C-alpha cells in the first residue's frame, strides 16, 4: 500500500435510459470494489477503521466496506445524459453541482397529459392539437424565457408532509396542501426540430389512469389550469414586468418573499427546500384562451390524426422541471403536452463529449477499458483543483 496513489475526485457518467441514478452508483461500486484502481483507497479506508475505537468498530462491524460514491443530481429513469459522480473525497464537492446550470434536450408530444407529465405515466386527459404549428410553439416559448415561476409536477416524487405526491394520487387522495410555484431561470430555450403529424415515432402511453386516480388528477389539473404563467420577481420588493402568457411553479432557490410560506408548506425535493411565492394574475386574454381550450377527458374525444411533436433545447437553473415545461407548453397552446424524451447534455463543466464522460457500457467491458478513462478523469479533476487553489 505504501506509495500507491489513491484516486478520488469527480467525473461524469453517461446514464442510459431505463436506469435510475441509484442504479448507476450501485453499478460503479460493483466494478470499483474489486478493481486495482481503487484497491489503495479501500486499503487506506480499512486501515482507518482498524484505528477506530472499539465502540466505533462495533458500530460499523456490520457495514460492508465499499468504495464511497455519490452523484450530484438525480436524472429520471426516462432521461439519458450527464450524471456527475464523486468518489472518495470527491463526494464532498457534489453539493456544488446541485445549484449549477444544466442544459437539456427534450421532445414534447402534444394532445395528451399523464399523471407524471411524461410518457412513462398513465393518461389522465386528452385535448385537441390540430391547431398546433411550429409558429405557434415558437410564440408560446417566449413566455418561458428568463426568470419565471414554475410549478413542480403535481404527481412527482416531491414530498409534502413526508409523503411523495404520486403516493397521494395512487391512494386517490389530494395532497393536504397546495403545491406552490417557485422561481427558476431559463437562459436559453430554442426549437431544435419540429415534427409534423405522422412524421415521427413518438407516441402517447397506452395505459389510462384508473378512475379514482383520474378523478384526483382532474381536480388538481383544474386548479393547475387556473394558474397563470408569471415571471419571477427581479426586485427586492417583488416587482417586475409581466410576461403575457400562462404558467406555474419550480423547485429552486428560496426568495425572501417566499421563506415564510416555504417553512409553512414543508415541501422538499431532492433535499432542497421549497419556496412558495404568491401568484399574480395574468392578462385576461390568457385566461380567456385557457377557458376556451379546456382539455377533454379520454372518453370525450378520440384523436383523428397523429399528434405533432417538437424537440427543444434549454439551459436552466437549479430546480427546473423539464416535465413541467412540457405540461405548461401544452397548456399555453390550448392543448395538452407531455415529455417523451430527455437528454441532459451538460451539467456545470461536464458535457456529453466522448472524451469527457464515462460510457455506462464501458463498465461491463472490464477494468482494462474503464480503468484508464476513470483514472484520467480523476487526474484531470485533481489538476483543476490544484489550479483553483493556486489562483485563490
Number of C-alpha atoms within 10 A of each C-alpha: 10 6 6 10 12 15 20 24 24 26 26 25 23 23 27 20 16 12 15 18 23 14 13 21 17 14 14 20 17 14 17 23 17 14 15 11 19 21 19 18 23 21 14 14 16 12 11 10 16 12 10 12 10 12 9 12 14 11 10 13 12 8 9 7 14 14 21 20 21 22 26 21 20 14 21 15 17 18 23 22 24 30 27 27 24 22 25 19 14 21 18 13 16 20 12 11 18 23 18 14 19 23 21 21 23 23 24 27 28 31 26 31 32 27 26 22 28 27 25 18 19 22 26 26 26 24 25 21 24 16 10 19 17 16 9 12 18 12 12 19 19 14 20 27 19 17 20 25 30 29 25 27 25 22 21 18 17 22 19 19 14 10 14 18 21 22 16 18 21 16 11 17 16 20 21 10 12 13 23 24 28 29 30 28 23 19 15 13 20 15 17 13 13 18 19 15 15 12 12 14 9 19 15 23 17 11 13 16 19 13 11 14 21 23 17 21 25 15 11 17 19 13 11 19 19 15 21 24 29 29 30 27 19 12 8 10 9 13 11 14 10 17 18 18 24 28 28 28 31 27 30 26 17 18 19 11 16 20 16 13 15 20 13 12 20 16 24 20 17 13 10 16 18 31 31 30 24 13 18 13 14 19 16 12 12 18 17 10 16 21 13 10 16 17 25 18 17 17 8 10 13 12 14 8 10 19 23 24 30 22 19 19 20 20 21 23 21 21 25 25 19 23 24 25 27 25 27 30 24 25 26 27 24 23 27 29 32 33 28 25 19 25 22 23 21 21 24 15 12 17 22 20 12 9 11 18 22 22 19 16 12 14 18 11 10 12 18 10 12 19 18 11 19 23 17 15 20 19 17 15 17 17 12 12 12 11 11 10 9 8 6 5
